[in-house]
Amino acid sequence: MDGMSAPDVSCVGCAISRAALPCSSPVGGLLVMSASRASHPPPPLPGSPPVPSRGFLIATLTGLALVALCDLFSIFAGVRYRLTVDGDAGFVTAPQRDLDAAASLYETATRAQVMVFLPCAIVFVVWFFRMRRATGPLAPDRFRHGPGWAVGAWFVPLGNLWMPYRVAFDMWGAATLLPSGDESHRPRIWPLNLWWGLFVFSVLFNRFTGTEFEDARTLPEIQDGLVRYIASDALDILAAAAAAYFAVQLTTMQRHKAEHGPFGTATAEHTPAGSA
């Protein structure tokens, strides 16, 4: 999840099984693997991998939708505030009642973002932790750290801009189906990269916008600050949508691999090596 648009809000300190394979080689920063030879049947997944309930996924998607709705409300309030400020003569002759109403609506939108963000972020982190536990048995040697880091990584200063991605990358790899033929493959990880790229950029842009707005003293600086906040809210909506898609894809991949084994139907999850 990403940061909210209020100046004082900070972000909550916001993938390829190889256990059954004989060899691997790097291609494009990812692991390219070949399936076991027909003379060596692949071992099954260890134990009975858990199939997580969809309840937390639904709660996570609901939280992300609420965040996006609050951002839309903030965009509406910000545009109205900006248009009021940009009246015939700005603050000088604009009706005080209109200015107060626009400012009050924008403050309400900001408070709504703050109130919604924290519980939604908690729900997302809980889902993230549960998915780490659920994907762990799919590839026990794939993960660099224990399940606790699925929570702790979000609270490491500066490290939370990278460490949760590593956990998510390992989860994505553990949930990815293995190739069923002799051809090497490259798993598609663009949903993960899209989510994380938008998330980090939205957090950094939000913090920059908040700092600039706090230092604004002149009318043009305040106007520019409102425009940046509107852009930050729009970016936050995109990040929330990407997070929702990532969550759905990871959950679907984990459930499919846990229910049908490590090979299943790989065509839906893999792209041939060398493709764009």
N, C-alpha and C positions, 0 to 999 in steps of 0.2 A: 504494500500500500504506500501511498505517497503522502507527502506533506500537504496540509491545508493552506489556504490562501491568506489566513490572518497573519499579521506581521510577527506575532509572538508565539506562533505555533511551530514546533519542530517535529520532525518526523520521529516516529517510534524507532528508537535505535536499532529504521525500518529497516553426458549422463548416460551409461552404457555398461550393462552387466558383462563381466568377463570371467565369472567363476567357472562357467562351463566351456570355455574356449581355450584352445591350445596356443593361440598366437594372436598378436595384435601389432599394428604399426600405425604411426601417426600420419594423418592426412588433414591438412587445414586446421590443425590444432585439436582435432577430435580423434577418437580411436576408431580405426578401421579394422574390422574383425572378419575373420573367415570362419565358417561353420566347421564343426568337426567332420572328419571323414566318415563315410557311411559305415566303415568297419569299426568305428568307435562310437557307439550310440551315446548321445549326450545325456548326462545325468539330469534328473529332474530337479526342480527347485527345492531348496532345503525346507523340510517340514511342510506345514500348510500355511502359506502366506496369508496374512489377514486381508479381508476385503472390507475396507472402511465404509461406514455408513455415509449416505449422501446428506445426512442432516447438517453436518458442519459445512459441507460445500454449499448447500442452500443458504445457510446463515451467512457464509462469506459473500456469496453473490448478492444477497440482500443488503449487506453492509456496504458493498461497493456501489450498489445502485443508489443507496441513500447518500453516499458521499458525492456521487455524480449529480444528484438532484440538488443538493446544497450548493454545489458549484454553479449549477445553472441559475439558481436563485441569486447567487452572488454576482454572476455576470449581468443578470437583469438589473439588480440594484446598482451595480457599478456603472452600467451604461446610463441609467437614469440620473445618477449623481453627476456623471460627466456632462451630460446634456444640460443639466440645470446650471452647473458651473460655467458652461460654455454659452450661456444665454447672451442676450444682446450686449451686456457689459460685465458679465461674470459676477464675482462676488460684490462688486460695488453697488449695482442697482438691481440685482436679482431680488425678487421678493423673499424676505427673510423666512416666511412660512414655507415656501417651496424649498429653500436651502435646508431648513431644519428637517423637513419631511424626507428629503432625499438622503441626508446624512443619517437620519434615524433608521431608514430602511436598510442602508448599507451596513450600519452597525448591527442590525438584527441579523442580516445575512452572515456577517462575520461570526456572531455568537452561535448561530446554527451550525456553522462549519466546525467550530471548536467543540461543541457539544456532541456532534455526530462522529467526529473523527476518532476520538479516543476509544469508545466502545467498539467501533468498526475495526480499528487497528488491532485491538485485543482479539477479536474474533478471527481475524486473518492470521495472526501469529499462532493462535491455538490450532487452526486448521493446518498451518504450515508444519507445526510440531507433530500433529497426528499423521500427516502424510510422510514425514521423515520416519516415523516408527513403522508405518505400513510398507514403505518401500525398502526399508532396511533388509528384511529377509529375502528380498528378490535378488540381492547382490551384496552379501555381507562384507566382502573385501573391497567394495567400491567406495565406501565412505571414509573420509579422512578423519572425522571426529564423531563423537557420540551424538545421540539424539538431542541431548541438552543444548547443543550448539544451534539447533533450529530455533531456539528461543534466545539464547544468550548472544548470538551473533548480531541481533538487532540492537543491542544496547552497548556495543563497543564503539566508543567515539572514533569517528572517521572510518574505522573498520566496518561499520554498518553500511558503508557505501559499496562494499565488495564482498564481505564474508557471507551474508545471506545468499548472494548469488552462487557462491561455491557450493553451499548446501543444496540449493535448488538445482544446480547443474548435476550434482551427484544423484539427486532424486530422479531427475529426468532420465539420466543414463540408466539407473537401476530399473526404471519402469519401461524402458524402451525394449521392444521385442528384438530378439536376436535374428540374424539372417538365417533363412531356412535352406539356402543353397550354398554353392561354393563362391559366389560373387561377393566381393567386398562391398561395403555400403557406408553411407554417411547419414547418420540420423538427423532428422530435421529438428533443429533447436531454435528456429526463429521465433516461435511464440515466447520462449523463455528470454531470449535476447531483446525482443521488442518490449516486453514488460519491464525488464530491468533497466534498459536504456531510458525509457520514458519516465520511469520512477525516479531514477537518480537525477535526470535533468530537471524534472519538475521540482524536486526537493531543493536543488541548488538554485534554480531560478526563483523559487518562492522566497528563499532566504535573502537572495540579492534584492528582490523587489521590496521585501519588508525593511531592509536596511536603508534603501534609497528613499522609501516613503517616510520613514521616521526622520530622516535628515532634510526632508523637503521644507522649504521656507517660503518660496515664492509661488504665485499662482501657476505659472507654467510647470514648475516642478511637481506641484500637486496634480495637475492634469496628466502629466506624463506618468506619475505614479499610479493613477487610476487605470490608465491604459495598460500598464504592465501587470496590474492585478487582474484585469480582465483576461489578458493573455495567459497569466499563470493559472487561472481557473479553467480555461479551455484546455490547457496542457494537462491539468489534473484529471479532467474528464477522460482524456485519451489514455492516461496512465491507468485509471480505474477500469476502463474497458479492456485494456491489454491484460491487466491482472486477472480479470474475470475469465478471459479466454485461456490464459495460462492455467488457472485453477481447474477449469473444466477439462482441458486436455490432459493435464497430469493425473487427475483423478480417473479419467477414462482409461488412460494407458495402464495405470496401476491395477485397476480392477480387471482389465482384460488379461494382463499377464498373470495375475494371481489365479484367475479362474481357468485359463486355457494353457498355461505353461509358458516357458521362455521363448518358444518359437511362434506358435499361433499363426496368425496371418500377418506377415511382416510388411506386405506391400502398402498397407495403410499408414505405416509409421516411418518408412525409410525412403530415402531418395538415392538413386544410384550414384556411386562415387564419380566425381568429376562434373556432376550437373550443377546448374546455377543455384 
